[in-house]
Amino acid sequence: MSQAATSPKWRTSGSVILVSRDVGESEDYQLLMLKRSDATAAMLNQTVFPGGLLDSDADENVAWLQYFEEFGVPQEELRRLVLIRDDRPAILAPQGTGCYDRFFKRSRIWAREITLRLTAVRECFEEVGVLLCRSRSQLDFGAVTCVQDVPDLEAWQQRVHDKPSEFLTLCRELKVVPDLWALHEWSAWASPGFMRKGHETVFFMAFADKQPKLLEEPSEVKETLWLAPEELLRLADLGEVWFLPPQVYELLRLMGIKNYKSLLDFAIKRSGLGTTMFLPVAYDCKGSMIYVLPGDDFYVPEPHLVDEIISFPGSEDEFRARSKCLHRYAYGPSIRNLELNIPPPNGHLRPLKFHLERQKL
């Protein structure tokens, strides 16, 4: 069954891992990441995928449903975005009370598969000026995203940034709808429970045939990067960017697929297999911090109730020796010693080892 209702200490958000064909090599791909501005970063050069907080007024507005209907989006096309499974994590569980069909009839009953996609699309526009939307002539609900040109882009970006509910106004003005169908459910992460204010985030993956032009929102974004997973990990190893564990983990699994079309095919197929919330549980092993993830022998049945670091009376090696099934990592200045010796949940990719090739002098 779904996990218990999420505590308010986790702020709900949606992010998009935007994948584009490599400009130089048509079979390769690059990912869009952004360095947060110094005012918004948790650490210097914090680098993330585009995304941000769910805004109820903007993303859960029943006017979106009316607009989809006016636009000619069949109700079945919205329904197919929603996975009906008993094992959905709380962030993607049906919201409110009553049957699922009420999503289409009541303003306060929402399917998170839809509202968090709206969040991810809106935030991508707010942060980097990329509008992932479809016009009526493009309404074929394809797997590769459509990107729209926006007249007066800077003015619209600022308008939506200042008032997120204006994103619907923008779509009405341009006669487009957010391209929810090209956002493929990828993963979900939550901050460890001992953090006072954490986030829970669903990551969606979207694919563009060519790199869209970007407009960085100056109060949130210091720099944008289009790079392959290995190049991003190399920059982190050199200290030029800083990632939280979810970004490192996702980049390590993407190292396993080098080809744009192969990744697209995998993302489409995998998105129907559901998502397990990765909420790390922390253990202090005589000064070494080890974080365990679902499937690990030391993972707990209700991780959302763990609000402190658990003390283990032994070393990191002793902690490992007491375990048969491993899904864990150590964490200091960055993620290290990631171990997974069980099948990845939800038919997902296995993270690979990354080794920095240092140039010899």
C-alpha positions in Angstrom: 0.0 0.0 0.0 1.0 3.7 -0.3 3.1 5.1 2.5 1.4 7.1 5.2 0.6 10.7 4.5 3.7 12.8 4.0 4.7 15.1 6.8 4.5 18.9 6.1 8.2 19.1 6.7 8.7 17.7 3.2 7.9 20.3 0.6 6.6 18.8 -2.6 8.3 19.5 -5.8 8.7 18.4 -9.4 11.8 18.4 -11.6 12.5 17.7 -15.3 15.6 15.9 -16.5 15.8 17.4 -20.0 17.7 15.3 -22.5 18.8 16.7 -25.9 20.7 15.2 -28.8 24.3 16.1 -28.7 25.0 19.0 -31.0 28.1 17.3 -32.5 27.2 13.6 -32.3 23.7 12.8 -33.4 23.6 9.5 -31.4 24.8 10.9 -28.1 22.9 13.1 -25.7 23.4 15.9 -23.2 21.5 16.9 -20.1 20.4 20.3 -19.0 21.5 21.3 -15.5 21.7 24.7 -13.8 23.9 26.2 -11.1 21.7 27.9 -8.5 22.4 31.5 -7.8 24.4 32.2 -4.7 21.2 33.5 -3.0 19.3 30.3 -3.5 22.1 27.6 -3.3 22.6 25.5 -0.3 26.3 25.3 -1.2 28.6 27.2 -3.6 28.0 26.0 -7.2 25.0 23.8 -6.2 23.9 22.3 -9.5 20.4 20.8 -10.1 18.0 19.8 -12.8 15.3 22.4 -13.5 12.4 22.2 -11.1 10.8 23.7 -8.0 8.0 23.6 -5.5 4.4 22.6 -6.3 2.3 25.8 -6.2 -1.3 24.9 -5.3 -2.8 28.0 -6.7 -1.0 27.6 -10.0 -0.7 23.8 -10.5 -3.8 22.5 -8.8 -6.2 25.1 -10.3 -9.3 23.4 -11.7 -9.1 25.9 -14.6 -6.4 23.7 -16.0 -8.9 20.9 -16.5 -11.4 23.3 -18.2 -8.6 24.6 -20.4 -7.5 21.1 -21.4 -11.1 20.3 -22.3 -11.5 23.5 -24.3 -8.3 22.8 -26.1 -9.5 19.4 -27.3 -7.5 17.1 -25.0 -9.5 13.9 -24.6 -10.1 12.9 -21.0 -8.5 9.5 -21.8 -5.2 11.2 -22.6 -5.1 12.7 -19.1 -6.2 9.4 -17.6 -3.3 7.5 -19.1 -0.8 9.7 -17.3 -2.1 8.3 -14.0 -0.8 4.9 -12.7 -3.4 3.0 -10.7 -1.3 0.8 -8.4 -1.3 -0.2 -4.7 2.4 0.6 -4.2 2.4 4.3 -5.2 4.6 6.4 -2.9 2.7 9.1 -0.9 3.8 11.9 -3.2 2.1 10.2 -6.1 -0.8 8.6 -4.3 -4.4 9.9 -5.0 -4.9 13.2 -3.2 -8.0 14.0 -1.1 -10.8 11.6 -0.5 -13.2 9.7 -2.8 -12.8 7.8 -6.0 -10.2 8.7 -8.7 -12.9 9.8 -11.1 -13.5 12.9 -8.9 -10.3 14.3 -10.3 -12.2 15.2 -13.4 -15.2 16.7 -11.5 -14.0 18.4 -8.3 -11.6 21.2 -7.9 -9.7 19.9 -4.8 -9.2 16.2 -5.8 -6.1 15.9 -7.9 -3.9 13.3 -9.5 -0.3 14.2 -8.6 0.9 12.6 -11.9 -0.7 15.6 -13.6 -0.2 18.4 -11.1 3.5 17.6 -10.6 4.1 17.5 -14.4 2.5 21.0 -14.5 4.9 22.0 -11.8 8.0 20.7 -13.7 6.9 22.3 -17.0 6.2 25.7 -15.3 9.4 25.7 -13.3 11.4 24.8 -16.4 10.0 27.9 -18.0 10.5 30.1 -14.9 14.2 29.1 -14.5 15.6 28.7 -18.0 12.8 30.1 -20.3 12.1 26.7 -22.0 8.4 26.2 -22.7 7.6 22.5 -23.1 4.1 22.8 -24.7 2.1 21.6 -27.7 0.0 23.6 -30.1 -3.3 22.2 -31.5 -1.4 21.1 -34.7 1.0 19.1 -32.5 -1.6 17.5 -30.4 -0.5 13.9 -31.2 0.7 13.2 -27.6 4.1 12.1 -28.8 7.0 10.9 -26.6 9.4 13.6 -27.7 8.7 17.0 -26.3 7.7 20.1 -28.2 9.3 23.5 -27.4 7.5 26.7 -28.2 8.9 30.1 -29.1 7.6 32.8 -26.7 7.3 36.4 -27.9 8.5 38.8 -25.2 10.1 35.9 -23.4 11.9 37.9 -20.7 8.7 39.7 -19.7 6.7 36.5 -19.6 9.3 34.7 -17.7 9.4 37.4 -15.1 5.6 37.5 -15.0 5.3 33.8 -14.3 8.2 33.9 -11.9 6.5 36.6 -9.8 3.1 34.9 -10.0 3.1 31.2 -11.0 -0.7 31.2 -11.8 0.2 33.4 -14.8 1.5 30.3 -16.5 -2.0 29.3 -17.4 -2.5 32.8 -18.8 0.6 32.4 -21.0 -0.6 29.1 -22.3 -4.0 30.7 -23.2 -2.3 33.6 -24.9 0.0 31.3 -27.1 -2.8 28.7 -27.6 -0.7 25.8 -26.3 -1.0 23.2 -23.6 1.8 21.9 -21.3 3.4 18.8 -22.9 2.6 16.5 -20.0 2.7 13.4 -22.2 6.4 13.9 -23.1 7.3 13.9 -19.4 8.2 10.3 -18.5 8.0 9.4 -14.8 11.6 8.6 -13.8 12.2 8.6 -10.0 11.3 10.1 -6.6 13.6 11.3 -3.8 13.0 12.8 -0.4 15.4 14.5 2.0 16.5 12.4 5.1 14.0 12.8 7.9 16.4 14.4 10.3 16.5 17.5 8.2 14.3 20.2 9.6 13.0 21.4 6.2 13.4 18.9 3.4 12.0 18.3 -0.1 10.3 15.4 -1.7 10.6 15.5 -5.5 9.4 13.5 -8.5 11.8 13.6 -11.4 10.4 13.4 -14.9 12.5 12.8 -18.0 11.8 14.8 -21.2 13.5 14.5 -24.6 14.2 17.2 -27.2 15.5 16.6 -30.7 17.6 19.7 -30.5 18.8 21.9 -27.7 16.4 24.8 -27.0 17.6 28.3 -26.5 17.8 29.2 -22.8 17.1 32.4 -20.9 18.5 32.2 -17.3 16.3 33.8 -14.6 19.0 35.8 -12.8 17.6 35.6 -9.3 17.6 31.8 -9.4 20.2 30.7 -12.0 23.9 31.5 -12.1 24.8 29.3 -15.1 23.4 26.6 -17.3 25.2 23.5 -18.5 24.5 21.1 -21.4 26.8 18.1 -20.8 26.9 14.3 -20.8 26.5 12.5 -17.5 30.2 11.6 -17.3 31.2 15.2 -17.9 29.0 16.5 -15.2 30.4 13.9 -12.7 33.9 14.9 -13.7 33.1 18.6 -12.9 31.8 17.5 -9.5 35.0 15.5 -8.8 37.0 18.6 -9.7 35.0 20.7 -7.4 33.5 22.9 -10.1 29.9 21.9 -9.4 28.3 20.5 -6.2 25.5 17.9 -6.3 23.3 16.5 -3.6 23.0 12.7 -3.6 19.9 12.4 -5.9 21.7 14.2 -8.7 24.8 12.0 -8.3 22.7 8.8 -8.2 20.7 9.8 -11.3 23.9 10.7 -13.3 25.5 7.4 -12.3 22.6 5.4 -13.6 22.5 7.4 -16.8 26.1 6.4 -17.5 24.7 3.0 -18.4 23.0 4.3 -21.6 25.1 6.3 -24.1 22.6 6.6 -26.9 19.7 9.2 -27.2 17.2 6.8 -28.8 18.1 4.0 -26.4 17.5 6.2 -23.4 14.2 7.5 -24.9 13.0 3.9 -25.5 14.0 2.9 -22.0 12.3 5.9 -20.3 9.0 5.3 -22.1 8.9 1.6 -21.2 10.1 2.2 -17.6 7.7 5.0 -16.8 4.8 2.5 -16.6 6.5 0.4 -14.0 5.9 2.8 -11.1 8.3 4.6 -8.7 9.7 3.8 -5.3 10.4 6.8 -3.0 14.1 7.0 -2.2 14.1 8.5 1.3 17.6 7.9 2.7 17.9 6.6 6.3 21.1 7.7 8.0 23.3 5.5 10.2 26.3 6.8 12.2 29.0 4.1 12.2 31.6 5.5 14.5 31.8 8.7 12.7 31.2 7.4 9.2 27.7 8.5 7.8 26.0 5.7 5.8 22.7 6.3 4.1 20.6 3.2 3.2 17.9 3.1 0.5 14.9 0.8 -0.3 15.9 -2.9 -0.5 18.9 -2.6 1.9 18.8 -4.9 4.9 19.0 -1.9 7.2 16.2 0.0 5.6 13.2 0.5 7.9 9.5 -0.2 7.1 8.4 3.4 7.7 11.3 5.7 6.8 9.2 8.8 6.9 8.9 8.3 10.7 12.7 8.3 11.3 13.6 11.9 12.3 17.1 11.3 13.6 20.4 9.7 12.7 20.5 6.1 13.9 23.6 5.1 15.9 25.3 1.8 14.9 27.7 0.4 17.5 30.4 -0.5 15.1 32.5 0.6 12.1 31.5 1.1 8.5 33.0 -2.3 7.7 31.1 -4.0 10.5 27.9 -2.4 9.3 28.5 -3.8 5.8 29.4 -7.2 7.2 26.0 -7.4 8.9 24.2 -7.0 5.6 23.4 -9.3 2.8 21.3 -7.0 0.6 23.0 -3.6 0.0 21.6 -0.4 -1.4 23.5 2.4 0.3 26.1 5.1 0.0 28.5 7.0 2.2 28.2 10.8 2.3 30.7 13.4 3.2 31.5 16.4 1.0 30.0 14.3 -1.8 28.4 10.9 -2.3 30.9 8.0 -2.4 31.0 4.2 -2.2 27.6 3.7 -3.7 26.7 0.0 -3.4 23.7 -1.9 -4.9 23.9 -5.7 -5.1 20.1 -6.3 -5.6 17.9 -5.7 -8.7 17.1 -1.9 -8.9 13.5 -1.2 -8.0 10.9 -0.6 -10.7 12.9 -2.1 -13.6 15.4 0.8 -13.3 19.0 1.3 -14.4 21.8 0.2 -12.1 24.1 3.1 -11.1 27.7 2.5 -12.4 31.0 3.4 -10.8 32.6 6.6 -11.9 36.4 7.0 -11.9 38.0 10.3 -12.7 40.8 10.0 -15.2 43.4 12.5 -13.8 45.8 13.9 -16.3 49.4 12.9 -15.5 51.9 15.8 -15.3 
